[in-house]
Amino acid sequence: MDRHFFVTWLFFSSLQVFVEPAAPENAIEIYSLHVDCKVTSRYAHTVITSRVVNRANESQEALFEVELPKSAFITNFSMTIDGETYPGIIKEKKSAQDQYDAAVSQGQSAGLVKSTGRKLEQFRVSVNVAAAAKVNFELTYEELLKRKLGKYELLIKVKPKQLVKHFQIDTHIFEPQGISALETESTFITNELNNALIKVQNETKAHISFKPTIDQQRKTPGLDDTLLDGDFLIRYDVKRSETAGDIQIVNGYFVHYFAPSQMPAFPKNVVFVIDTSGSMGGKKIRQTKEAMKKILEDLNPEDYFSLVLFSGTVRLWTSSLLQATEENVERAKRHVETISAGGTTDINGALQKAIHSLDKDTTAELLPDQSISMIILLTDGQPTTGETNIDKIQRNIREANEGKYFLYCLGFGFDVSYTFLEKMALENGGVARRIYEDSDAALQLQGFYQEVATPILKEIEMKYPDNAVLEVTQNNFKLLFDGSEIVVAGKLGNDVDDLPVEIKAKGHASELTLKEEANIREKEQVFQHQKYIFGNFIERLWAYLTIQQLLEKSASADGEQRENLEAQVLNISLKFGFVTPLTSMVVTKPDAQEVANKPTEADNENVNTAADRTFGMTKSSRILGGYDPLDISGSYVGPSRRYYDHPQTDFVITAAQDYADYSYTLLGSHPGNVQSLPDTVNEYPSFILQLTHEKNPICLNINGQLQIPITLLTDTDKGIQVTGKLGENRKFVEFNVIYQTPNVQINVSMGEIILNDQGNVSSFPWTKAASLTTRGLSFLIEKERSLSLSGPDGITIQVYYMKNPLNFLGLHFKNSELFSNNIAGLFGQFYSNKRLQRHSNRKKMLTVRGQSYSFTRQNKKDYRIEQGANTCWSLDITP
């Protein structure tokens, strides 16, 4: 029976619409897709409405997927099926746990919210649609837009991959201060589509509408292909007067915005602390060097700077910080060009060295008066030498720094604990940021530096009379950077007619004092007659901002303090109906239970296994948003089947779940496992392993996120670690092999093989055979066929180059019986048990560390043998 696939992805600021593939005739059809966003005084309220109809003569399963900003909170979700509405209810996460556990125990599908990139997380829910029936999906979320580099930005990714009869994106912006700049940009707008774009603007309002007809969407006359494929950006800023900011008031709540302009910047003293360990080899170190050269060029002449490079040893470039003269910058750029990667990772020693360098120069009065000192750390892994206990490292840095210097921590990729970096940064006045391993990683690094490059005020205090305001959000700030904005919100006291405001801060040239008095009645009149103002938006803005700040505080808190902060978050979340890390949304629906977990930056990291800890990777005791044990990653729309006996079940959206242990996710038997991929993909497994006492091999089929590093195998006794990345066809396209003894790293991709031998980097193409031996490690390339790595321990790692038709890499371990008992990882875990237990002629069971896996007998092509095939025991698994 034919199976059809239906997926809708949407996000606003960012917003994406994605449907794959184009719905065939007599299948699920999206006949209306409407995104309505109201931005009122920076606070965005977005409603996504999708209407679908089943054109088939039989039931279909429809999957609704929405991508929303990570900073947003879902406030409502509902489905209307043939006139009956199934609303969402916000509950405490613990009270919703019963529904969650019931869904897991019954093997039902998990509709997860997953991190899908730097700024987005994905929400999904499926529902059974009867023949000729209609379903309306509606999702609402809210967020406060953050000003960066002088602009607020709304990014809309438009990619429906089918023609939609009623497609419309409406954005209404109302800024009482006045709109000073408004621009739109697109990668796909043609002259034809430009007629569907309407932009109307006056002093305080803007309306951007994009409503293409089907003919305007059509790429080729007579065909159903679409032009709607690319990015659509809206950027704007507001007018600002030379006063104490702007105060806005609605229904007893106020918000105060402060972003002064044309202020002189403080000189900076910056110590760049750069990880040059072996794992930074290849593309990472090239991108880091590229970014550092650009950043050095962006230093102001009055700034001072230095470099600390670290692996197992820590090297201070110069004994003192240097002024950023043209000569010194060029000298530093030449030094950066010589950087190579190799060795282990001493984060504690590197940061201690940076702090000591700033202390020494400050005491000697070698740095400018009234300057700002900061440390910018870039690392891609966990501490593996020197002090490796992350709690002790955090304490050491906090005690050595004593709040003197701002620490910014950048985590490159997913082999580093973001929780570790975030807490250390917050404790030292800075922030943490993830740098994603993409082609634009250098631009990400430069972009972060630009955000902190121009400090214009320090020690900012926003003062309000005690009898005039209640429950004020954070009103003391250590630094303000040019192009950003301070936001304070609170509740007004009773019988208050005026709100006096005083701002005290220190600028480069002098101390600053600004005063203003806002008349409450006059301020409230601004919002009384605006048709697209949604409810008590300033009260909701206050709640949103309070929750975000409490969550940030809890990230660096422990014990009772953390519990108190989380209790406050829970109370506000329930009162205002936000799905946050402490709440869940329960939606009653007619067919199956699904569960959504709000992800955090700690998700997708490869730092949680026991083996990783002995490589120096210390697992956080609290993992928010960890993988759900029933992660169903595929999408399905096909003939309806009854899998469950419940006449009515619940759908739980859980903002975060706590898992004490790292776990792998097995695909169940739900139709959600079916992938919209070419049939030939399933002819090859992702990985073939041979157990010593088994005649037939094990074939593992991986269903993970694309281009995200996956820890495949770690053996701490043997000093071997292997990670891999999946490509578009769900097969591996890159492997990274690290040997501790000898200290060698090999990066294998479809394009080349890079050998990093203690910082000596060599590149080898697949198009030529090569053979060498370095310190006991044999390295052999068979032209356009395979790479063999044989270490002194007798274990051979083989990578097979499969150019046609799928372009992927296969992995195999020979002499696997030589692995130690400390082996772990997505693949490595299976080597810890040497025999399958027969369940039937078609099934076998394997128990690994308490987890039972069910394998089925299948025929698969064998990438180890040219034109070869094998009968193997097959398992689908998600990392």
C-alpha positions in Angstrom: 0.0 0.0 0.0 1.3 3.5 -0.9 2.7 5.6 1.9 2.7 9.4 1.7 4.7 11.8 3.7 3.5 15.2 5.1 5.6 17.6 7.1 5.2 21.2 7.9 8.0 23.2 9.5 7.5 26.8 10.5 9.4 29.4 12.5 9.3 33.1 12.9 12.2 35.2 14.1 13.0 32.6 12.9 10.1 31.1 11.0 10.3 28.3 8.5 7.7 26.6 6.4 8.7 23.2 5.1 6.7 20.5 3.4 8.4 17.4 1.9 7.7 16.0 -0.6 5.0 17.8 -2.5 1.7 16.2 -1.5 0.4 13.9 -4.3 -3.1 14.1 -5.5 -5.6 12.4 -3.2 -3.4 12.9 -0.1 -3.0 15.3 2.7 -3.2 18.9 1.4 -2.2 22.1 3.1 -4.8 24.5 1.8 -4.1 27.4 4.1 -0.9 28.4 6.0 -1.0 31.7 7.9 1.6 33.2 10.2 0.5 36.2 12.2 3.1 38.1 14.2 2.4 41.2 16.3 5.5 42.9 17.6 4.5 45.5 20.2 7.4 47.4 21.8 9.9 44.5 21.0 7.6 41.9 22.5 6.6 39.4 19.7 3.3 37.3 19.8 3.2 34.8 17.0 0.3 32.6 16.0 0.8 29.9 13.4 -2.3 28.4 11.8 -2.2 25.5 9.4 -5.3 24.0 7.8 -5.1 20.7 6.1 -7.6 18.4 4.3 -7.4 14.7 3.6 -8.1 14.3 -0.2 -7.6 10.5 0.0 -10.3 7.9 0.2 -8.8 6.5 3.4 -7.4 7.8 6.7 -4.0 9.5 6.8 -1.6 10.3 9.5 -0.6 14.0 9.4 2.5 15.3 11.1 2.6 19.0 12.1 6.1 20.4 12.7 6.9 24.0 13.8 10.3 25.5 14.4 10.4 28.3 16.9 13.2 30.4 18.5 14.9 28.8 21.4 14.3 31.9 23.4 10.5 31.7 22.9 7.9 30.1 25.2 5.0 28.2 23.8 1.7 29.6 25.3 -0.9 27.6 23.5 -1.5 24.7 21.1 -4.8 23.4 19.8 -6.2 21.1 17.1 -9.7 21.4 15.7 -10.7 18.1 14.0 -14.1 18.2 12.2 -15.3 21.0 14.4 -14.1 19.6 17.7 -11.3 21.5 19.4 -8.6 19.8 21.6 -7.1 22.6 23.7 -3.8 22.6 25.6 -3.5 22.9 29.3 -0.4 24.2 31.1 0.6 22.1 34.2 3.5 21.7 36.5 5.9 19.3 34.9 5.7 16.8 37.7 1.9 16.6 37.5 2.1 15.9 33.8 4.7 13.2 34.4 2.1 10.5 34.8 0.9 11.0 31.2 4.5 11.1 30.0 5.5 7.9 31.8 2.4 6.1 30.6 3.2 7.0 27.0 6.8 5.7 27.4 5.8 2.5 29.1 3.3 1.7 26.3 5.9 2.3 23.6 3.9 5.2 22.1 5.3 7.8 19.8 7.2 10.8 21.2 6.4 14.1 19.5 9.6 15.9 20.6 10.7 19.5 20.7 14.3 19.2 19.5 17.2 21.6 18.9 17.6 22.1 15.2 20.4 24.6 14.9 21.8 27.7 16.5 18.5 29.5 17.2 15.7 27.0 16.7 13.9 24.2 18.3 11.3 22.0 16.6 7.8 21.2 17.9 5.9 18.4 16.4 2.6 16.6 16.8 0.8 14.0 14.6 -2.9 13.3 14.3 -5.1 10.8 12.4 -7.1 12.5 9.6 -10.2 10.6 8.3 -11.0 10.6 4.6 -12.2 14.0 3.5 -11.8 15.4 7.0 -10.2 18.7 7.8 -7.8 19.6 10.7 -6.8 23.1 11.9 -3.5 23.3 13.9 -2.8 26.5 15.9 0.4 27.2 17.8 1.2 30.3 19.8 4.4 31.5 21.3 5.9 34.7 22.7 9.4 36.2 23.1 11.1 39.5 23.7 13.3 40.5 20.7 16.8 41.2 21.7 18.8 44.1 20.2 22.1 43.0 18.7 24.5 45.2 16.8 21.9 48.0 16.6 19.0 46.0 15.1 16.1 43.8 15.9 15.9 41.0 13.3 13.0 38.7 12.2 14.2 35.9 10.0 11.7 34.0 8.0 12.8 30.8 6.2 10.2 30.1 3.5 10.4 26.5 2.1 7.0 24.9 1.6 8.1 22.7 -1.3 4.6 22.7 -2.6 2.0 25.2 -3.8 -0.3 26.4 -1.0 -3.6 28.0 -2.0 -3.8 30.4 0.9 -0.2 31.3 1.9 0.2 34.4 4.0 2.8 35.9 6.4 1.6 39.0 8.2 4.0 41.1 10.5 2.7 44.1 12.4 5.2 46.2 14.3 4.2 49.0 16.7 7.0 51.0 18.4 5.8 54.1 20.3 9.3 55.5 20.2 9.1 55.6 16.4 10.7 53.4 13.8 14.1 54.8 12.7 15.0 52.0 10.2 13.2 49.2 8.5 14.5 47.0 5.8 13.6 43.7 4.2 15.9 41.3 2.4 15.2 38.0 0.6 17.2 35.3 -1.3 14.2 34.1 -3.4 12.1 37.1 -4.3 11.7 37.5 -8.0 10.1 40.4 -9.8 6.9 38.3 -9.9 7.0 37.5 -6.2 7.9 41.1 -5.4 4.4 42.1 -6.3 3.1 39.9 -3.5 5.3 41.7 -0.9 3.6 44.8 0.7 5.5 47.0 3.1 3.6 50.0 4.7 5.3 52.2 7.3 4.6 55.4 9.2 6.1 57.1 12.2 5.4 54.3 14.7 3.9 51.4 12.8 5.0 49.0 10.1 3.1 46.3 8.3 4.9 43.7 6.1 2.7 41.3 4.3 3.7 38.5 1.9 0.8 36.8 0.2 1.7 35.2 -3.1 -1.0 33.6 -5.3 -0.4 30.0 -6.5 0.6 31.4 -9.9 3.1 33.7 -8.3 4.5 30.8 -6.3 4.9 28.5 -9.3 8.4 28.2 -10.6 7.7 26.5 -13.9 4.4 27.1 -15.8 2.3 24.0 -15.7 4.3 22.3 -13.0 3.8 22.3 -9.2 7.4 23.3 -8.3 7.6 26.5 -6.1 9.8 29.6 -6.0 9.3 29.8 -2.2 12.7 28.6 -1.1 15.0 30.8 0.9 15.4 33.4 3.6 13.2 36.5 4.2 14.6 39.0 6.7 13.0 42.0 8.4 15.4 44.3 10.3 14.4 47.4 12.2 15.5 49.8 15.0 13.7 52.5 16.9 14.3 56.2 17.5 16.0 57.2 20.7 16.2 60.6 22.5 19.0 61.8 24.7 17.1 61.1 27.9 17.0 58.3 30.4 15.5 55.9 27.9 11.9 55.2 27.1 9.2 54.1 29.6 5.9 52.4 28.5 3.0 51.6 30.7 -0.1 49.3 30.3 -2.5 48.2 33.0 -0.3 48.8 36.0 2.9 47.4 34.6 5.9 49.3 33.1 8.8 48.5 30.8 11.9 50.7 30.6 14.2 50.6 27.6 17.7 52.1 27.7 20.2 52.2 24.8 22.2 55.4 24.6 23.9 56.2 21.4 27.0 58.1 20.3 28.9 57.4 23.5 32.6 56.9 23.6 33.8 53.4 24.1 36.1 52.1 26.9 39.5 50.8 25.9 39.6 47.1 26.2 42.3 44.7 27.6 41.5 41.4 26.0 43.3 38.1 26.6 42.3 35.5 24.0 42.6 32.0 25.4 42.7 29.5 22.5 42.4 25.7 22.7 45.0 24.1 20.4 44.6 20.5 21.6 44.4 17.6 19.1 40.6 17.7 18.8 40.9 21.2 17.3 42.8 19.9 14.3 41.8 20.3 10.7 38.9 22.5 9.9 38.4 23.9 13.4 41.9 25.3 13.8 41.8 26.7 10.3 38.5 28.5 11.0 39.8 29.7 14.4 42.9 31.1 12.8 40.9 32.8 10.1 38.5 34.4 12.7 41.4 35.5 15.0 43.1 37.4 12.2 39.9 39.3 11.5 39.3 39.9 15.2 42.8 41.2 15.7 42.2 43.6 12.8 39.0 44.9 14.5 40.8 45.9 17.7 40.8 49.6 18.4 44.2 51.3 18.5 43.7 52.1 22.2 43.0 48.5 23.1 45.5 46.1 24.7 45.6 42.4 23.9 47.5 39.1 24.4 47.2 35.5 23.4 47.2 32.3 25.6 47.5 29.1 23.6 46.9 25.9 25.4 46.8 22.1 24.9 48.6 20.0 27.5 50.9 22.9 28.0 50.0 26.6 28.3 51.9 29.2 26.2 51.7 32.9 26.8 52.5 34.7 23.6 54.1 37.8 25.2 55.0 38.5 28.8 52.7 41.5 28.9 49.7 42.7 26.9 50.5 44.8 23.9 48.8 47.9 22.6 46.9 47.2 19.4 49.1 49.2 17.1 49.2 48.3 13.5 52.7 46.8 14.0 51.6 44.7 17.0 48.5 43.4 15.2 50.5 42.3 12.2 52.9 40.6 14.5 50.1 38.8 16.3 48.5 37.7 13.0 51.8 36.1 11.9 51.9 34.2 15.2 48.3 33.1 14.8 49.3 31.7 11.3 51.8 29.4 13.0 49.3 27.8 15.4 48.9 24.0 15.0 46.7 21.6 16.9 47.9 18.7 19.1 47.9 17.3 22.6 45.5 17.3 25.5 43.4 20.1 27.2 44.4 22.1 30.3 41.6 24.6 30.6 42.3 25.4 34.3 45.9 26.2 33.6 45.1 28.4 30.6 42.6 30.5 32.4 44.8 30.8 35.5 47.6 32.1 33.2 45.3 34.7 31.6 44.1 36.0 35.0 47.7 36.2 36.2 48.8 38.1 33.1 46.0 40.7 33.6 46.8 40.9 37.4 50.5 41.5 36.7 49.9 44.2 34.1 47.2 45.9 36.2 49.5 46.0 39.3 52.3 47.4 37.2 49.9 50.1 35.8 50.7 49.1 32.2 47.1 49.2 31.1 45.0 52.3 30.3 43.0 54.0 33.1 39.2 53.5 32.9 39.6 50.4 30.7 37.6 47.1 30.6 39.5 43.8 31.0 38.1 40.6 29.6 39.1 37.1 28.9 37.6 35.2 25.8 38.0 31.5 26.0 37.5 29.2 23.0 37.6 25.5 23.5 36.1 22.4 21.8 36.4 19.8 24.6 36.5 18.9 28.2 39.6 19.3 30.4 41.8 16.2 30.0 45.0 17.2 31.8 46.0 19.3 34.8 42.9 19.9 36.9 40.1 17.9 35.2 37.3 18.2 37.9 35.0 20.9 36.5 33.7 21.9 39.9 37.2 22.6 41.1 38.0 24.4 37.9 35.0 26.7 38.3 36.0 27.4 42.0 39.6 28.0 41.0 38.7 30.5 38.4 36.1 32.3 40.5 38.6 32.6 43.4 41.5 33.7 41.2 39.4 36.2 39.3 37.5 37.7 42.2 35.1 39.5 39.8 37.9 41.7 38.4 37.7 40.6 34.7 34.8 39.5 32.5 35.0 35.9 31.3 33.3 34.9 28.0 33.3 31.2 27.2 32.8 29.9 23.6 32.2 26.2 23.2 33.2 25.0 19.7 31.0 22.1 18.7 29.3 19.4 20.8 32.2 17.7 22.5 32.3 20.3 25.3 29.9 20.7 28.2 27.9 23.9 27.7 26.7 23.7 31.3 30.3 23.8 32.5 31.2 26.8 30.4 27.9 28.7 31.1 28.3 28.4 34.9 31.9 29.5 34.8 31.1 32.5 32.6 28.1 33.6 34.6 30.1 33.4 37.8 32.7 35.8 36.3 30.4 38.4 34.8 30.2 37.0 31.2 28.2 34.7 29.1 28.7 31.5 27.2 28.0 30.8 23.6 27.9 27.7 21.4 29.9 27.9 18.1 28.5 25.5 15.6 30.8 23.4 13.4 29.5 24.8 10.2 31.2 26.4 7.2 30.6 29.9 8.8 32.2 29.1 12.2 34.7 31.8 11.6 31.9 34.3 11.1 30.2 33.1 14.2 33.4 33.8 16.2 33.7 37.3 14.6 30.1 38.0 15.3 30.4 37.2 19.0 33.4 39.4 19.3 31.6 42.3 17.6 28.8 42.1 20.2 31.3 42.6 23.1 33.9 44.8 21.2 32.5 48.2 22.2 31.6 48.6 25.9 30.2 52.1 26.5 28.9 52.0 30.1 29.7 50.0 33.2 28.2 49.7 36.7 24.7 50.8 35.4 22.0 51.2 38.0 18.4 51.8 37.0 16.7 53.4 40.1 13.0 53.7 40.9 11.3 54.9 44.1 10.5 52.0 46.5 7.0 53.1 47.0 6.3 53.5 43.2 7.3 50.0 41.9 7.1 46.4 42.9 8.6 43.1 41.6 11.2 44.8 39.4 13.3 42.7 37.2 17.1 43.0 37.2 18.0 46.7 37.4 21.8 46.6 38.0 24.1 45.7 35.1 27.9 45.4 35.0 28.4 46.4 31.3 26.4 47.8 28.4 27.8 47.4 24.8 27.1 49.6 21.9 24.2 48.3 19.8 22.6 46.4 22.6 19.8 47.4 25.1 18.9 47.3 28.7 15.3 46.2 29.5 13.8 46.6 33.0 10.1 45.8 33.8 8.0 45.9 36.9 4.6 46.4 38.6 3.5 49.9 39.6 2.4 50.6 43.1 -1.1 51.7 44.0 -2.1 55.4 43.7 1.0 56.3 41.7 0.6 59.2 39.3 4.2 59.7 38.2 7.1 57.3 37.9 10.5 59.0 38.5 13.5 57.3 37.0 17.2 57.8 37.7 20.1 56.1 35.9 23.6 56.1 37.2 26.5 54.7 35.3 30.2 55.2 34.6 31.3 56.2 31.1 34.8 56.4 29.7 35.1 60.1 30.1 32.9 60.7 33.2 30.2 59.4 35.4 26.7 59.6 34.0 23.4 60.6 35.8 20.1 60.7 33.9 16.7 61.6 35.3 13.2 61.5 33.9 9.7 61.4 35.2 6.9 59.6 33.4 3.3 60.6 33.7 1.4 57.3 34.0 -1.9 58.4 32.6 -0.2 59.9 29.5 1.9 56.8 28.9 -1.1 54.5 29.2 -3.0 56.4 26.5 -0.4 55.5 23.9 -1.7 51.9 23.8 -5.4 52.4 24.2 -6.5 52.5 20.5 -4.0 50.3 18.7 -5.9 47.4 17.1 -3.1 44.9 17.1 -2.0 45.2 20.7 -2.5 41.8 22.3 -3.8 41.9 25.9 -1.7 43.0 28.8 1.5 42.6 26.8 3.7 44.5 29.3 2.6 42.3 32.1 3.5 39.3 30.0 6.8 40.9 29.0 7.6 41.3 32.7 6.8 37.6 33.3 8.8 36.5 30.3 11.8 38.6 31.3 11.6 37.5 35.0 11.5 33.8 34.0 14.5 34.2 31.7 16.6 36.0 34.4 15.6 33.5 37.1 16.6 30.6 34.8 20.0 32.3 34.2 20.5 32.7 37.9 19.6 29.0 38.5 22.3 27.9 36.0 25.0 29.1 38.4 23.2 28.2 41.6 23.2 25.1 43.7 21.2 23.4 46.4 18.5 25.3 48.2 19.2 28.5 46.3 18.5 26.7 43.0 15.3 25.1 44.3 14.0 28.5 45.4 14.8 30.0 42.0 13.1 27.2 40.2 10.0 27.5 42.5 9.7 31.1 41.4 10.0 30.1 37.8 7.3 27.5 38.2 4.8 29.8 39.9 5.1 32.5 37.2 5.1 30.0 34.3 1.8 28.5 35.6 0.2 31.9 36.2 1.0 33.2 32.7 0.7 29.9 30.8 4.3 29.6 29.6 5.8 26.2 28.7 9.2 26.6 30.4 11.7 24.1 31.9 9.4 23.7 34.9 6.0 23.2 33.1 4.3 21.0 30.6 1.4 21.4 28.2 -1.1 18.5 28.1 -3.3 18.3 25.0 -6.1 15.8 24.8 -6.3 14.2 21.3 -8.2 11.3 19.9 -5.6 8.8 18.8 -2.1 8.6 20.5 0.1 10.1 23.2 3.0 12.2 22.1 5.6 13.9 24.3 7.7 17.1 23.5 10.8 18.1 25.5 12.1 21.6 25.4 15.8 21.3 24.5 18.7 23.1 26.0 22.2 23.9 24.9 23.4 20.7 26.8 21.5 18.5 24.3 23.4 16.7 21.5 26.7 16.9 23.5 29.0 13.9 23.5 30.3 14.4 27.0 28.0 12.2 29.2 29.2 8.6 28.9 31.4 6.9 31.5 34.1 6.5 29.0 34.1 10.2 28.2 34.6 10.9 31.9 37.8 9.0 31.9 38.9 11.0 28.9 38.5 14.0 31.2 34.9 14.6 30.3 32.9 15.1 33.4 29.1 14.5 33.2 26.9 17.2 34.7 24.8 15.8 37.5 21.7 17.5 36.0 21.0 17.2 32.3 18.1 19.3 31.2 16.3 18.3 28.1 18.1 15.0 27.6 17.1 12.5 25.0 13.7 10.9 25.5 13.9 7.1 25.7 11.3 7.0 22.9 12.6 9.4 20.4 10.8 8.8 17.2 12.6 10.7 14.5 10.9 10.2 11.1 7.7 11.5 9.6 4.7 9.5 8.3 1.5 10.0 6.6 -0.1 6.8 5.3 -3.1 4.6 5.6 -4.4 4.8 9.2 -4.0 1.9 11.6 -5.1 1.6 15.2 -2.1 1.0 17.4 -3.7 1.9 20.7 -6.9 0.9 22.5 -7.4 4.2 24.3 -10.5 6.1 23.1 -8.8 9.3 24.2 -5.2 10.0 25.1 -3.1 13.0 26.0 -0.2 14.8 24.3 2.3 16.2 26.7 4.6 19.1 25.8 7.4 19.0 28.5 9.8 21.9 28.5 12.7 19.9 30.0 13.3 16.4 31.4 16.0 15.4 33.8 18.0 12.3 33.0 20.8 11.2 35.3 22.3 8.9 32.7 23.3 9.2 29.1 21.1 7.0 27.0 20.6 6.0 23.4 17.2 6.1 21.8 15.8 3.0 20.0 13.2 3.4 17.3 10.0 1.6 18.1 7.4 0.1 15.8 5.4 3.3 15.3 4.9 4.4 11.7 6.9 7.6 12.6 10.0 5.5 11.9 9.4 5.5 8.2 11.8 8.0 6.5 11.2 10.0 3.4 14.4 8.9 1.8 15.4 7.0 -1.3 14.8 3.2 -1.1 18.5 2.6 -1.9 19.5 4.2 1.4 18.2 1.2 3.3 20.3 -1.3 1.3 23.4 -0.4 3.2 23.6 -0.2 7.0 25.2 2.7 8.7 27.6 0.4 10.6 28.6 -3.3 10.5 30.1 -5.0 13.5 31.1 -8.6 14.0 30.8 -10.2 17.4 33.4 -12.8 18.1 31.0 -15.7 18.6 28.4 -14.7 16.0 28.3 -16.0 12.5 26.3 -13.2 11.1 27.2 -9.6 11.7 25.2 -6.9 13.4 23.9 -4.0 11.1 23.1 -0.7 12.8 20.9 1.8 11.1 21.4 5.3 12.5 18.6 7.9 12.6 20.3 11.0 14.1 20.6 14.7 13.4 22.7 15.7 10.5 26.2 17.1 10.9 26.2 16.7 14.7 29.2 14.8 16.1 28.2 11.4 17.6 30.4 9.6 20.0 30.7 6.2 18.3 33.3 4.4 20.4 35.6 5.2 23.3 38.0 2.8 25.0 39.9 4.5 27.7 42.2 1.6 28.4 43.2 1.5 24.8 43.2 5.3 24.4 40.9 5.3 21.3 38.0 7.6 20.6 35.9 7.7 17.4 33.2 10.2 16.5 31.2 10.6 13.3 28.8 12.9 11.5 25.7 11.9 9.4 25.0 13.3 6.0 21.8 14.0 4.1 21.2 10.3 3.4 21.6 9.3 7.1 24.9 7.6 6.3 28.2 8.8 7.8 30.2 11.4 5.8 32.9 12.2 8.4 34.8 10.3 11.1 37.3 11.6 13.6 39.7 9.1 15.2 41.8 10.1 18.2 44.6 8.0 19.6 46.1 8.9 23.0 49.2 6.8 22.5 50.6 7.7 20.1 49.1 11.2 20.2 47.6 11.2 16.7 44.3 12.4 15.3 42.8 11.4 11.9 39.9 13.2 10.3 38.3 11.3 7.5 35.7 13.0 5.1 34.4 12.4 1.6 36.9 15.0 0.4 40.1 14.1 2.1 41.9 12.4 5.0 43.8 14.7 7.4 46.5 13.2 9.6 47.5 15.3 12.7 50.6 13.9 14.3 51.3 16.1 17.3 50.6 19.3 15.4 52.2 18.1 12.1 49.3 18.1 9.7 49.2 16.2 6.4 46.4 15.9 3.9 45.8 12.9 1.7 43.2 12.6 -1.2 41.2 9.5 -1.7 42.4 9.5 -5.4 45.9 8.3 -4.5 47.2 5.3 -2.6 49.4 6.1 0.4 51.2 4.2 3.2 53.2 5.3 6.2 54.0 4.4 9.8 54.3 6.9 12.6 55.3 5.8 16.1 53.7 2.4 15.9 50.6 3.5 14.0 50.2 2.1 10.5 48.3 4.3 8.0 47.3 2.7 4.7 45.0 4.2 2.0 43.7 2.0 -0.8 42.9 4.3 -3.7 39.2 5.3 -3.7 38.4 2.2 -1.5 39.5 2.2 2.1 41.6 3.6 4.9 43.2 1.2 7.5 44.6 2.4 10.8 46.5 -0.3 12.8 47.7 0.7 16.2 50.3 -1.0 18.5 47.4 -2.6 20.5 46.5 -4.8 17.4 43.1 -3.2 16.8 42.5 -2.1 13.2 40.0 0.7 12.3 38.9 0.6 8.7 37.0 3.3 6.9 35.4 2.4 3.5 34.9 5.0 0.8 31.6 4.5 -0.9 31.5 7.1 -3.7 28.6 5.8 -5.8 25.6 5.9 -5.6 25.2 7.3 -2.1 28.5 9.0 -1.3 29.1 7.8 2.3 31.7 6.3 4.6 31.5 2.9 6.2 33.3 1.9 9.4 34.6 -1.4 10.7 36.7 -2.6 13.6 39.0 -5.6 13.2 40.3 -7.6 16.1 37.5 -6.2 18.2 38.0 -8.9 20.9 41.1 -6.8 21.9 38.9 -3.9 23.2 38.8 -3.5 27.0 35.9 -3.9 29.3 35.7 0.0 29.5 34.5 0.3 25.9 31.5 2.6 25.4 29.8 4.8 22.8 26.9 4.3 20.4 28.7 1.5 18.6 31.2 0.6 21.3 28.5 -0.5 23.8 27.7 -3.5 21.7 31.2 -4.9 22.0 30.8 -5.2 25.7 28.5 -8.2 25.2 29.8 -11.0 23.0 26.7 -13.0 22.1 23.1 -12.5 21.0 20.3 -14.5 22.6 18.0 -16.1 20.2 14.3 -15.1 20.5 13.0 -16.7 17.3 14.3 -17.6 13.8 13.8 -13.9 12.8 14.7 -12.2 16.1 17.5 -12.1 18.6 18.0 -10.2 21.8 21.1 -8.4 23.1 21.4 -7.0 26.6 23.9 -4.2 27.1 24.4 -2.8 30.6 20.8 -3.5 31.5 19.2 -2.3 28.2 17.6 -5.0 26.0 17.7 -4.6 22.2 15.7 -6.6 19.8 17.4 -7.4 16.4 15.7 -8.7 13.3 17.2 -10.8 10.5 17.6 -8.8 7.3 19.6 -8.8 4.0 21.8 -5.8 3.7 24.6 -4.8 1.3 28.1 -5.0 2.8 30.2 -2.0 2.2 33.3 -4.1 3.3 32.9 -6.2 0.2 32.7 -4.9 -3.4 29.3 -5.9 -4.8 28.8 -7.9 -1.6 25.7 -8.6 0.6 25.1 -10.2 3.9 22.4 -11.6 6.1 22.7 -9.7 9.4 20.9 -8.9 12.6 19.6 -5.4 12.1 18.7 -2.7 14.6 17.5 0.9 14.1 19.0 3.3 16.7 19.0 7.0 17.4 21.8 8.7 19.3 
